[in-house]
Amino acid sequence: MPMKKALFTLTAALGFLATAAQAQGTYPTRPITLVVPFAAGGTTDVVARLMADHMSRTLGQQLVVENVTGAGGTVGVTRVSKSEPDGYTILMGNLGTQAASVGLYPKLAYDPRTDFEPIMNSAATPMLVVAKKDLPVKDFKEFIAYLKANAPKMNYGSGGVGSTSHLTCLFMESLLGVKPQHVPFRGSGPALNALLGGQVDYVCDQTVAIVPTVQAKEANGLVVAVQNRLPVVPDVPTSAEQGLPQFQATGWNALFAPKGTPKEIVAKLNAAAKAALKDETTRKRLLDLGAELPDEAGQTPEALAKLVSSEIDKWVPVIKASGVTGQ
């Protein structure tokens, strides 16, 4: 190669690297889109907006929440997976979109394990079973008996096929040996509205979305699917107290970027997310909704990557055994 051409090529390469480094060093220079793959008002949406509010202040640029719904959240997730890996389009995914989807959709357009850069797990969310007010049951034991006697005539709402709310109800059905009708919505927010309107008999939902409804006694909180009662709804018994100790379910919501996003940008986003969970106001709002926040060891990208892999290993066999498939 001639000397002049070699020098030009080297200069161009160094210039590109310098520009890339400068871009990463000043990131972000414009608003960031945070895709929520479900309708507004559900758990993932609520967590995303609480995190985005504080992260915007830390990063000095607005995180704009965009709800992209469809196919149990996989439409929005697919969009993020195919976005430019520049840190300006990120995702708030959850158990359904990043784990259950692998078992539900044979032609899934993304691989949760390889098509994303994990940023941070934001919140774990214990699951509750909540019935409409006029369902003739006083507690979870009566609900179980009623469901077993009337399953073909009953229905439940969820945030979509493969959503955390769907998986939890599916898990409960498998334990009880019943098959009521599933009514999928484009997010747990619309499913909750259907419950309040009496269009569905019950939902299995995450605390962040459902706790205010239970506290206001607009619906009947029957059980929490965790080992200990939750301080935010202390009158709702645990599954063990109600005779079904195997029924344990906790959802989660976490931040991801497209594969190939520079490590420096992922680190900035991770630091901003950590700062949000350290903020007393943000922490209190999440905790008041029944969320469980990860400790420092659980706030790393590596910890989130391990969580995704372990949840895929846990839920895919359950889904395949059920015979349920995505749309």
Order of alpha helices (4+ residues) and beta strands (2+ residues): alpha-beta-alpha-beta-alpha-beta-alpha-beta-alpha-beta-alpha-beta-alpha-beta-alpha-beta-beta-alpha-alpha-alpha
